[in-house]
Amino acid sequence: MANLVIGYARVSSVGQKLDVQRDALLAAGCNEIYEEKVSGTSMDRPMLKQLLTSGTRSGDTVVITKIDRLARSMTDLLHIIQEFDRRGVKFKVLQQSGIDTTTSDGRLMFQILGAFSEFETNLRRERQMAGIAKAKEKGVKFGRKSTIDAERVLSLHKEGLSVRAIAKELGCSKSPVQRIIKPDSK
């Protein structure tokens, strides 16, 4: 049986499209393409797991368009490449030349680009946390809006009903009732 050229394409969310990656992988001669729409910050990706466990065999080549499509952390990236090595699978990156994990130079380039990918992810996370903190300073509330009437909760509480009784009366769990009562009980 001939060795396969297998593509792996990934985007982070359902709303994003895989077309550009798919076209590049087909142009690179991929016989099969594993596609998924899930964050690269997690290894919990069904198609990646399938690719790593049964999708490849010795002599096959896995092709991706960019390193960050495969993983967003150096640890995950190295784990994936080690698994390919263990299985005798070659690895190629289309948009970042010089990556051939069978050579010392290629491994070095791979690790440098992987480190930059992880760095970029960390910067994005820091910017996001800073934005959330700034929004909270301005009074922006996060999370779902309350579905129970706070005035009714406070009124029932003043009548002497327990948290459990109020929750039962309003048909909700105790936690939203407790959140509303807590500031009042000080």
ZINOR-V652610 format. One record per residue. SS is DSSP state (h for helix, s for strand, l for the rest). OMEGA is omega in radians with two decimals (NA if undefined). Layout:
ss->SS omega->OMEGA
ss->SS omega->OMEGA
This chain:
ss->l omega->-3.10
ss->l omega->3.08
ss->l omega->-3.10
ss->l omega->2.95
ss->s omega->-3.00
ss->s omega->3.13
ss->s omega->3.01
ss->s omega->-3.14
ss->s omega->-3.12
ss->s omega->2.92
ss->s omega->-3.00
ss->l omega->-3.07
ss->l omega->-3.08
ss->l omega->-3.10
ss->l omega->-3.12
ss->l omega->-3.09
ss->l omega->3.14
ss->l omega->-3.01
ss->h omega->-3.07
ss->h omega->3.11
ss->h omega->-3.13
ss->h omega->3.14
ss->h omega->-3.14
ss->h omega->-3.14
ss->h omega->3.09
ss->h omega->3.11
ss->h omega->3.13
ss->l omega->3.06
ss->l omega->3.14
ss->l omega->3.09
ss->l omega->3.14
ss->s omega->3.06
ss->s omega->3.03
ss->s omega->-3.09
ss->s omega->3.01
ss->s omega->3.14
ss->s omega->-3.08
ss->l omega->-3.11
ss->l omega->3.09
ss->l omega->3.14
ss->l omega->-3.14
ss->l omega->3.05
ss->l omega->-3.13
ss->l omega->-3.11
ss->l omega->-3.05
ss->h omega->-3.09
ss->h omega->3.08
ss->h omega->3.11
ss->h omega->3.13
ss->h omega->3.12
ss->h omega->-3.10
ss->h omega->-3.04
ss->h omega->-3.06
ss->l omega->-3.05
ss->l omega->-3.09
ss->l omega->3.03
ss->l omega->-3.09
ss->l omega->3.14
ss->l omega->3.09
ss->l omega->3.08
ss->s omega->3.05
ss->s omega->-3.10
ss->s omega->3.02
ss->s omega->3.13
ss->l omega->3.14
ss->l omega->-3.09
ss->h omega->-3.08
ss->h omega->3.04
ss->h omega->-3.11
ss->l omega->-3.11
ss->l omega->3.13
ss->l omega->3.07
ss->l omega->3.13
ss->h omega->-3.12
ss->h omega->3.14
ss->h omega->-3.13
ss->h omega->3.13
ss->h omega->3.10
ss->h omega->-3.12
ss->h omega->-3.11
ss->h omega->3.08
ss->h omega->3.11
ss->h omega->3.07
ss->h omega->3.13
ss->h omega->-3.12
ss->h omega->-3.11
ss->h omega->-3.12
ss->l omega->-3.11
ss->l omega->3.09
ss->s omega->-3.05
ss->s omega->-3.11
ss->s omega->3.08
ss->s omega->-3.04
ss->l omega->-2.99
ss->l omega->3.13
ss->l omega->-3.03
ss->l omega->3.12
ss->l omega->-3.13
ss->l omega->3.05
ss->s omega->-3.00
ss->l omega->3.08
ss->l omega->3.11
ss->l omega->3.12
ss->h omega->3.13
ss->h omega->-3.14
ss->h omega->3.09
ss->h omega->3.13
ss->h omega->-3.14
ss->h omega->3.12
ss->h omega->-3.11
ss->h omega->3.11
ss->h omega->-3.14
ss->h omega->3.08
ss->h omega->3.11
ss->h omega->3.10
ss->h omega->3.10
ss->h omega->3.12
ss->h omega->3.11
ss->h omega->3.13
ss->h omega->3.11
ss->h omega->3.12
ss->h omega->3.10
ss->h omega->3.14
ss->h omega->3.14
ss->h omega->3.13
ss->h omega->3.11
ss->h omega->3.13
ss->h omega->-3.14
ss->h omega->3.10
ss->h omega->3.10
ss->h omega->3.11
ss->h omega->3.13
ss->h omega->3.13
ss->h omega->3.12
ss->h omega->3.12
ss->h omega->3.09
ss->h omega->-3.13
ss->l omega->3.08
ss->l omega->3.11
ss->l omega->3.11
ss->l omega->3.11
ss->l omega->3.12
ss->l omega->-3.09
ss->l omega->3.07
ss->l omega->-3.13
ss->l omega->3.14
ss->l omega->3.12
ss->l omega->-3.10
ss->l omega->-3.10
ss->h omega->3.14
ss->h omega->3.12
ss->h omega->3.11
ss->h omega->-3.11
ss->h omega->3.11
ss->h omega->3.12
ss->h omega->3.13
ss->h omega->3.12
ss->h omega->3.08
ss->l omega->3.08
ss->l omega->3.11
ss->l omega->3.10
ss->l omega->3.11
ss->h omega->-3.14
ss->h omega->-3.12
ss->h omega->3.11
ss->h omega->3.13
ss->h omega->3.13
ss->h omega->3.14
ss->h omega->-3.08
ss->h omega->3.11
ss->l omega->3.12
ss->l omega->3.09
ss->l omega->-3.09
ss->h omega->-3.01
ss->h omega->3.10
ss->h omega->3.10
ss->h omega->3.13
ss->h omega->3.13
ss->h omega->-3.12
ss->h omega->-3.09
ss->h omega->-3.03
ss->h omega->3.12
ss->h omega->-3.09
ss->h omega->-3.02
ss->l omega->-3.14
ss->l omega->NA
